[in-house]
Amino acid sequence: MTSAVKKTSGFDQRLRKLTNEIHSASSPNAIMVGLRNKILKVYNVEMATIFLVDAKKGQLVSWVLLPGDSLRKIRMPISRSSIVGFVADTKTTLNISNVYDQEELTRIHPTLSFDQSWDTKYGSRTRQVLSTPIVHRDNLLGVIQLMNKHGGADFDVQDERRIGELSETLGIALFNHYKTGKKVPLRYEELVRREIISAQEMERAMVIATQQEREVETILMENFLVAKAELGDALSAVYKTRFVDLKQSLFNAKKLVPLVDIELLRRNLIVPLEKKDNRLYLSAKDPANQAETEKIKHVFGVEEARFFLSFGDDIRECLDTIAPPPEEEIEEEFEDDFEEEQEVIEEEVELDNSPAVKLVNSMIEDAYYAGASDIHLEPYGAVQDSEVRFRVDGQCINKFRIPKHNVKSVVARVKVMADLDIAEKRKPQDGKIKFTTTRADKVELRVATIPTAGGNEDVVLRVLADSKPIPIKNMVPKRILDRLVPLLEKPHGLFLAVGPTGSGKTTTLHSSLSHINTVDKKIWTAEDPVEITQYRLRQVQVKPNIGYTFAAAMRAFLRADPDVIMVGEMRDEETASMAIEASLTGHLVFSTLHTNSAAETIVRLIDMGLDPFNFADSLLGILAQRLVRTLCEDCKEEYHPSQKEFDHLAQSYGILFYDQMQTYYSDSFTLYRAVGCEACNNIGYRGRAGLFELLVATQTIKDMIIDKASSEEIKQEAINGGMTVLLQEGLHLIFEGRTDLKQVMSTCTA
């Protein structure tokens, strides 16, 4: 790797670390004050200031940490008379080489000036200023200002790009803080509630802890004289456990620590205390967030782990006493100097690049344990760093960026793992990865590479579903389950699950098959790909590129003595006709179709060219479905809706609202809404639930199919027969407190 690339990568490493600290900062004040020194080091400047917008007063506000750990507030108007005010007012970046050169300032704007009293007040001499707005979703949140680059050189285009990256990170972090509306994290709210410390003092303690890179608990005890026992009791109450003072007792830690990888304990700030029978007792800084608990339980050979609370500094000291850390080694993987960098173009890809290997492994593992369905790796060539996004609960979220100089090695690593041609960059490729996590979980991924503009390659990794089917009674509400089960237990006929891509159709069919998977039935499935496996099911992966299509698989199944056949998808008239033929000759057939509603499916299949008489004779039922995001159980907020909101929900349900819901408006009536917390990435939603619309093929509906009735006529008849539509099922979830109207309306079509 050339020197210039190493230097650029060194900055990228420092920026990534700073980005993580910004997102983990406890409050906007901690970002403004506590991270200032780290910004100076990363950007190699003498001074840096972050101003935040006070929208009510139309001003910019910043804080200065004075001796004695007191905070002083600075206010600046949002106007074009000052540099920071101009940047906020115009939402543009300013790069000024000499703030004392009034001609340079006037060329930017006639009213622009620099207030020299700041230099006099703080005994400094400002030369260059690089200032950019902090904007997120078109909302002005503040301004970040860098002053005086070390070495005296002017800020250049690369510096402007880099401050833009910092601004983007700050925008996201500040937006998330403001969205939650909490100045004090949940962990420390109990201290304020018990009046051990005020909210203002708590926030000041968090700022000081961030600036000094120390534990908040240590600052509270040393600077604010909070008693250790009182502090421990309050924090442990939050986690519903008890406080263990490691200074007083280590239990059997000295015997237990050497039995496990010490770095695993340091990484998670855990110390094992005692092992009794099949239970392990541990103390942790955060008893509620122990991602590697299963690994620790496996090491100690126990089935149960119980966590107590201890302070982070005490845990580090305990571990260091038992197993002193090795002398710190200086990593030379990236150079960390600030010499002038030159643009270097490297086409050679390092396949065995250790950072790429670690990054890909970490990316897959993080996605799997975050419950992501897909990983999107999106390079932009030499223009900017590539973006990695996870699709969680149906929506994409930004996770991290990969430096543009390293992304080719990362893409190459994925292609090697998927057994793809790394030299072929002109056409799409498909492959699979079988991956084992550090917790010994087996993960299978389907990989697709797609050439994109500028000679880049996008990579999408589908994290295949859990191999075990979900019991159908755990998926479908009882009011629908009671009508569904008799259809599944029929000896022959056609049953369809329909909905858009990603709505859970395959999962539903596998759960249905699991319900009837008994020793007396021979069940064949044709899928693309086989994502869920079941004992006794004889499952086939179709391969259209060699002529082994769904229709070809169906023909083979009919010669193999089946009782039940599942076809992954009715993609064409041939497959649909064969499915109907099989159902009419004594077989139970399951399949899926991409349609929006149950009634619409009937019209679609007739339009495809199916014989209405045979189709009507074979059809048992159609289950349309969607997946709707559910409220985060950790932070959802109870509220009393207005009469107008209640009436709107009732009208949306229809005339049967009161008969079906048995709910009436009163002063005690409550619903729930999204808030956002750490557990749900400050989104307010975590997990998804199914919405189902079951059309049972009664004799009347069969007659309507033969007469080629419209989808609306069929839908109305099904409703008369007891079908609830997707929107109505969504309203049931709202009244059960599991989701809200926003999610239901964005998911359902009336």
Secondary structure, 3 states (H helix, E strand, C coil): CCHHHHHHHHHHHHHHHHHHHHHHCCCHHHHHHHCHHHHHHHHCEEEEEEEEEECCCCEEEEEEEECCCEEEEEEEECCCCCHHHHHHHHCCCEEECCCCCHHHHHHHCCCCCCCCHHHHHHCCCCCCEEEEEEEECCEEEEEEEEEEECCCCCCCHHHHHHHHHHHHHHHHHHHHHHHHCCCCCHHHHHHHHCCCCCHHHHHHHHHHHHHHCCCHHHHHHHHCCCCHHHHHHHHHHHCCCCECCCCCCCCCHHHHHHHCCHHHHHHHCEEEEEEECCEEEEEECCCCCCCCHHHHHHHHCCCEEEEEECCHHHHHHHHHHHCCCCCCCCCCCCCCCCCCCCCCCCCCCCCCCHHHHHHHHHHHHHHHHCCEEEEEEECCCCCCCEEEEEEECCEEEEEEEECCCCHHHHHHHHHHHCCCCCCCCCCCEEEEEEEECCCCCEEEEEEEEEEEHHHEEEEEEEECCCCCCCCHHHHCCHHHHHHHHHHHCCCCEEEEEECCCCCCHHHHHHHHHHHHCCCCCCEEEEECCCCCCCCCCEEEECEHHHCECHHHHHHHHHCCCCCEEEECCCCCHHHHHHHHHHHHCCCEEEEEECCCCHHHHHHHHHHCCCCHHHHHHHEEEEEEEEEEEEECCCCCEEECCCHHHHHHHHHHHCCCHHHHHCCCCCCCCCEEECCCCHHHCCCCEEEEEEEEEEEECCHHHHHHHHCCCCHHHHHHHHHHCCCCCHHHHHHHHHHCCCCCHHHHHHHCCC
